[in-house]
Amino acid sequence: MTGMKFRRSCDQCGTTFFSIDRKARFCAKHQPRRAGQEPAGRAPAPPPPGPKLAKVVMGGRPAAGLSGGKRQKGVSRQRQPQIRTLTPEVRARIASAFQRLRTVPGSAIPLDAQQIERYLRRIHTSISQQLWVSRALVSEVIQDLRAALEIATIDLTPEQREQAVALYRRFIETGERPPGGRRRFIAQQLGVSLDSVVLVIRQWAQAQYAQSPTPKPTREQLFLVEKAFYRHLVEGDEPYEELPEAIAQDLGFVTPYQVLRWIDVLYDNSKFPPDLPDMTPAQREATLAEYKDYLSQAAPPERALHATIAEKVGGVTPRQVHKALYDYRVELRRQCLERSLVAV
């Protein structure tokens, strides 16, 4: 067809260009030239086929083995995995980048503790891309740095601090979630700012985790906590309020608070939309069967639990699976509490 052009990529520089030759390999800038003159009417023949460079968007990051990110002929650029281990060097680099970015956009005015909240997403994204570090590590380091910045903004008396921590711990132990959130409810009850309550509870929680031999349990370790919790619920060998202590003692790598906090996560119902459709009885039965099989394994699946079960059951969403498992755990807890009352 006359006038048809084909979209091609230059083997030399990766630039996209259009040519009437569907096999064209080079853009006009890098079109090979012969030393001698070609006969009239004949186009110069391309050089022998060579290795093709991969077209990869690197975002300014140098490829492995290439100084300064310069591309060499015959060497493909490969995207390097993000840094996911927090070493002292990585922490220092994140902290340094945070200090540079902790300013009002377009100025050198540093943001105070109250102003910085609205810019956090921008700061996290910028540091993660600039240093090619996972957002989880960036968030962890910045959270510690913000705690130091905010320490002077706490307007709670020692008595109010104790009350805030006591209320929050009771919420964790009972699984209660007031409308608007626990911290907001505590701030309203004490008549103090929400930021102060958030910071006090964060510092208290960090102190609790610091007492553990495993301040940050792995996914596999949390899986073992869930297995132990399920076993105690089913067997009813311990009063419900004593389960955190019993599980922590059995496992040895977590504290009762960490067990209590993970149980609180298992009973989190704040993410269910009001219009979430119910499962059919058959789907619910299949979901619970998959969950029991999951708890009988030696390790958790590679993918997230709810997504894995939803894929196996079919016709349900991960959120529906989450809701079905939540209802099941609520029923097991109710039965365990009833047994505890009868024993007393």
C-alpha positions as CSV (number, residue, x, y, z in Angstrom):
1,M,0.0,0.0,0.0
2,T,1.4,3.4,-1.1
3,G,2.4,5.7,1.6
4,M,2.2,3.2,4.5
5,K,4.7,3.8,7.3
6,F,5.8,1.5,10.0
7,R,6.7,2.3,13.6
8,R,10.2,1.2,14.4
9,S,12.8,1.5,17.2
10,C,16.3,2.5,16.5
11,D,18.8,-0.3,17.4
12,Q,21.4,2.4,18.3
13,C,19.6,4.9,20.5
14,G,16.1,3.3,21.1
15,T,14.3,6.3,19.6
16,T,11.0,5.6,17.9
17,F,10.7,6.6,14.3
18,F,8.5,5.9,11.2
19,S,9.8,4.3,8.0
20,I,8.3,2.9,4.8
21,D,10.7,-0.1,5.3
22,R,9.0,-2.4,7.8
23,K,12.5,-3.9,8.6
24,A,14.3,-0.6,9.2
25,R,16.6,-0.8,12.2
26,F,18.1,2.7,12.5
27,C,16.7,6.2,12.7
28,A,17.9,9.0,10.4
29,K,20.6,10.1,12.8
30,H,22.2,6.7,13.1
31,Q,21.6,5.5,9.6
32,P,24.8,3.6,8.7
33,R,27.0,5.0,5.9
34,R,29.4,3.2,3.6
35,A,32.9,4.5,3.0
36,G,32.6,4.1,-0.7
37,Q,29.9,5.4,-3.0
38,E,26.9,3.2,-3.7
39,P,25.6,2.8,-7.2
40,A,22.9,5.3,-8.1
41,G,19.4,4.4,-7.0
42,R,20.6,1.9,-4.4
43,A,20.4,2.5,-0.7
44,P,23.4,1.6,1.4
45,A,23.1,-1.9,3.0
46,P,22.9,-2.0,6.8
47,P,25.7,-3.4,8.7
48,P,25.6,-7.0,10.0
49,P,23.1,-7.6,12.7
50,G,24.4,-6.8,16.1
51,P,23.1,-7.1,19.7
52,K,20.0,-5.0,20.3
53,L,19.9,-2.7,23.3
54,A,16.9,-3.1,25.6
55,K,14.7,-0.1,26.0
56,V,14.3,0.4,29.7
57,V,13.0,3.5,31.6
58,M,15.5,3.9,34.3
59,G,14.3,7.2,35.9
60,G,17.9,8.5,36.1
61,R,19.3,5.5,37.9
62,P,22.6,4.0,36.6
63,A,22.5,0.4,35.5
64,A,24.5,-2.3,37.3
65,G,28.1,-2.3,36.3
66,L,27.9,1.0,34.3
67,S,29.5,4.1,35.9
68,G,27.4,7.2,35.7
69,G,24.6,5.3,34.0
70,K,26.3,5.5,30.5
71,R,25.0,2.9,28.1
72,Q,27.5,0.7,26.4
73,K,27.0,-1.1,23.1
74,G,25.8,-4.6,23.4
75,V,24.9,-4.3,27.2
76,S,21.3,-4.2,28.2
77,R,20.2,-2.0,31.0
78,Q,18.5,-3.9,33.8
79,R,16.2,-2.4,36.5
80,Q,17.8,-3.0,39.9
81,P,15.6,-4.2,42.8
82,Q,14.7,-1.6,45.4
83,I,16.7,-1.5,48.6
84,R,14.6,-3.2,51.3
85,T,17.1,-3.6,54.1
86,L,17.5,-0.7,56.5
87,T,21.2,-0.3,57.2
88,P,22.8,2.7,59.1
89,E,24.0,4.0,55.7
90,V,20.6,3.8,54.1
91,R,19.0,5.5,57.2
92,A,21.6,8.3,57.0
93,R,20.8,8.8,53.3
94,I,17.1,8.9,53.9
95,A,17.5,11.3,56.8
96,S,19.7,13.6,54.7
97,A,17.2,13.6,51.8
98,F,14.4,14.3,54.3
99,Q,16.1,17.3,55.7
100,R,16.6,18.7,52.2
101,L,12.9,18.1,51.2
102,R,11.4,19.3,54.6
103,T,10.8,22.7,53.2
104,V,7.8,24.6,51.8
105,P,7.6,23.8,48.1
106,G,9.4,26.5,46.1
107,S,11.2,28.0,49.1
108,A,13.8,27.2,51.7
109,I,11.5,27.7,54.6
110,P,11.5,24.5,56.8
111,L,8.1,22.9,57.5
112,D,7.2,22.6,61.2
113,A,5.6,19.5,62.8
114,Q,2.0,20.8,62.0
115,Q,2.7,21.7,58.4
116,I,4.6,18.7,57.2
117,E,1.6,16.3,57.2
118,R,0.2,17.6,54.0
119,Y,3.5,17.1,52.1
120,L,4.4,13.7,53.4
121,R,3.2,11.8,50.4
122,R,5.3,14.0,48.1
123,I,8.3,13.6,50.3
124,H,8.0,9.8,50.6
125,T,7.6,9.4,46.8
126,S,10.5,11.7,46.0
127,I,12.9,10.0,48.4
128,S,11.9,6.5,47.4
129,Q,12.5,7.3,43.7
130,Q,15.6,9.3,44.3
131,L,17.4,6.7,46.4
132,W,15.5,3.7,45.0
133,V,14.6,2.6,48.4
134,S,11.2,0.9,49.3
135,R,8.6,3.3,50.6
136,A,8.3,1.2,53.8
137,L,11.9,2.0,54.8
138,V,11.4,5.6,53.9
139,S,8.2,5.8,56.0
140,E,10.0,4.1,59.0
141,V,12.9,6.5,59.0
142,I,10.7,9.6,58.5
143,Q,8.4,8.5,61.3
144,D,11.3,8.4,63.7
145,L,12.5,11.8,62.5
146,R,9.1,13.3,62.8
147,A,8.8,12.0,66.4
148,A,11.9,14.0,67.2
149,L,10.4,17.1,65.5
150,E,7.1,16.7,67.2
151,I,8.3,16.0,70.7
152,A,7.9,19.7,71.6
153,T,4.3,19.9,70.4
154,I,2.8,17.4,72.9
155,D,0.5,19.4,75.2
156,L,-0.6,16.5,77.4
157,T,0.1,16.3,81.1
158,P,1.6,13.1,82.6
159,E,-1.9,12.1,83.8
160,Q,-3.4,12.7,80.4
161,R,-0.7,10.6,78.8
162,E,-1.5,7.7,81.2
163,Q,-5.2,8.1,80.4
164,A,-4.6,8.1,76.7
165,V,-2.5,5.0,76.8
166,A,-5.0,3.2,79.1
167,L,-7.9,4.0,76.8
168,Y,-6.0,2.8,73.7
169,R,-4.9,-0.4,75.4
170,R,-8.5,-1.1,76.4
171,F,-9.6,-0.6,72.8
172,I,-7.0,-3.2,71.7
173,E,-7.9,-5.7,74.3
174,T,-11.7,-5.5,73.5
175,G,-11.4,-4.9,69.8
176,E,-13.7,-1.9,70.1
177,R,-13.4,0.7,67.3
178,P,-15.4,3.9,68.0
179,P,-16.8,5.9,65.1
180,G,-14.1,8.2,63.7
181,G,-11.2,6.1,65.1
182,R,-9.7,5.3,68.4
183,R,-7.2,8.2,68.6
184,R,-9.8,10.8,67.6
185,F,-12.2,9.4,70.3
186,I,-9.4,9.6,72.9
187,A,-8.6,13.2,71.9
188,Q,-12.2,14.2,72.3
189,Q,-12.6,12.5,75.7
190,L,-9.5,14.2,77.1
191,G,-10.1,17.5,75.4
192,V,-6.6,17.6,73.7
193,S,-5.4,17.8,70.1
194,L,-5.5,14.7,67.9
195,D,-1.8,15.1,67.0
196,S,-0.8,14.9,70.6
197,V,-2.7,11.7,71.1
198,V,-1.3,10.2,68.0
199,L,2.3,11.0,69.0
200,V,1.9,9.8,72.6
201,I,0.4,6.4,71.5
202,R,3.1,6.0,68.8
203,Q,5.8,6.5,71.4
204,W,4.2,4.1,73.8
205,A,3.8,1.5,71.1
206,Q,7.4,1.8,69.9
207,A,8.5,1.4,73.5
208,Q,6.5,-1.8,73.7
209,Y,8.0,-3.2,70.5
210,A,11.5,-2.3,71.7
211,Q,11.1,-4.7,74.7
212,S,10.7,-7.6,72.3
213,P,13.5,-9.9,71.1
214,T,11.8,-9.4,67.7
215,P,10.7,-5.8,67.5
216,K,9.4,-6.3,63.9
217,P,8.1,-9.9,63.4
218,T,8.3,-11.3,59.9
219,R,5.3,-12.5,58.0
220,E,6.2,-16.1,58.8
221,Q,6.4,-15.3,62.5
222,L,3.0,-13.5,62.5
223,F,1.7,-16.6,60.7
224,L,2.8,-18.7,63.7
225,V,1.1,-16.3,66.0
226,E,-2.2,-16.7,64.1
227,K,-1.9,-20.5,64.1
228,A,-1.3,-20.5,67.9
229,F,-4.3,-18.1,68.4
230,Y,-6.6,-20.3,66.3
231,R,-5.5,-23.4,68.2
232,H,-6.2,-21.9,71.6
233,L,-9.6,-20.6,70.4
234,V,-10.6,-24.0,69.1
235,E,-9.3,-26.1,72.0
236,G,-10.4,-23.6,74.7
237,D,-7.5,-24.6,76.9
238,E,-6.9,-21.0,78.2
239,P,-9.2,-18.2,79.2
240,Y,-9.5,-15.7,76.4
241,E,-8.0,-12.8,78.3
242,E,-4.9,-14.9,79.0
243,L,-4.2,-15.9,75.4
244,P,-1.7,-13.2,74.6
245,E,0.5,-14.2,77.6
246,A,0.2,-17.9,76.8
247,I,1.0,-17.5,73.1
248,A,4.0,-15.2,73.8
249,Q,5.3,-17.8,76.3
250,D,4.9,-20.6,73.8
251,L,6.5,-18.9,70.9
252,G,9.2,-17.0,72.7
253,F,10.0,-14.4,70.0
254,V,7.1,-12.0,70.7
255,T,5.8,-10.2,73.7
256,P,2.1,-10.4,74.9
257,Y,1.6,-6.9,73.6
258,Q,2.7,-7.9,70.1
259,V,0.3,-10.9,70.2
260,L,-2.5,-8.6,71.4
261,R,-1.8,-6.2,68.6
262,W,-1.8,-8.9,65.9
263,I,-5.1,-10.3,67.3
264,D,-6.5,-6.7,67.1
265,V,-5.5,-6.7,63.4
266,L,-7.2,-10.0,62.8
267,Y,-10.4,-8.5,64.2
268,D,-10.2,-5.3,62.2
269,N,-13.6,-4.7,60.5
270,S,-13.0,-1.1,59.5
271,K,-12.3,-1.9,55.8
272,F,-15.6,-3.5,54.9
273,P,-17.8,-1.3,52.6
274,P,-21.5,-1.3,53.6
275,D,-22.6,-2.6,50.2
276,L,-20.2,-5.7,50.3
277,P,-22.3,-8.6,48.9
278,D,-22.6,-11.7,51.0
279,M,-21.2,-15.1,50.0
280,T,-23.4,-18.0,49.2
281,P,-23.3,-20.8,51.8
282,A,-21.3,-23.0,49.4
283,Q,-18.7,-20.2,48.9
284,R,-18.5,-19.5,52.6
285,E,-17.9,-23.2,53.3
286,A,-15.2,-23.4,50.7
287,T,-13.6,-20.3,52.1
288,L,-13.4,-21.6,55.6
289,A,-12.1,-25.0,54.3
290,E,-9.3,-23.1,52.5
291,Y,-8.6,-21.1,55.7
292,K,-8.3,-24.2,57.8
293,D,-6.0,-25.7,55.3
294,Y,-3.9,-22.5,55.4
295,L,-3.5,-22.8,59.1
296,S,-2.4,-26.4,58.8
297,Q,0.6,-25.4,56.6
298,A,4.1,-24.9,57.8
299,A,4.4,-21.4,56.1
300,P,2.0,-18.8,54.7
301,P,1.4,-18.6,50.9
302,E,3.5,-16.4,48.7
303,R,0.6,-14.1,47.9
304,A,-1.7,-12.4,50.4
305,L,-4.1,-14.8,52.2
306,H,-7.4,-13.2,51.1
307,A,-6.3,-13.0,47.4
308,T,-5.1,-16.6,47.5
309,I,-8.3,-17.9,48.9
310,A,-10.4,-15.8,46.6
311,E,-8.6,-17.2,43.6
312,K,-9.0,-20.8,44.8
313,V,-12.7,-20.5,45.7
314,G,-13.6,-18.5,42.6
315,G,-16.5,-16.0,42.1
316,V,-15.6,-14.0,45.3
317,T,-13.4,-11.0,46.0
318,P,-10.5,-10.8,48.5
319,R,-12.7,-8.3,50.6
320,Q,-15.5,-10.9,50.7
321,V,-13.0,-13.5,51.9
322,H,-11.8,-11.1,54.6
323,K,-15.3,-10.5,55.8
324,A,-16.1,-14.3,55.9
325,L,-12.9,-15.0,57.9
326,Y,-13.7,-12.0,60.3
327,D,-17.2,-13.4,61.0
328,Y,-15.7,-16.9,61.6
329,R,-13.1,-15.5,64.1
330,V,-15.8,-13.5,65.9
331,E,-17.8,-16.7,66.3
332,L,-14.8,-18.6,67.6
333,R,-14.1,-15.8,70.1
334,R,-17.7,-15.8,71.3
335,Q,-17.5,-19.6,72.0
336,C,-14.1,-19.2,73.8
337,L,-15.5,-16.4,76.0
338,E,-18.6,-18.5,76.8
339,R,-16.3,-21.4,77.9
340,S,-14.3,-19.1,80.0
341,L,-17.5,-17.8,81.8
342,V,-18.6,-21.4,82.4
343,A,-15.2,-22.4,83.9
344,V,-15.4,-19.5,86.3
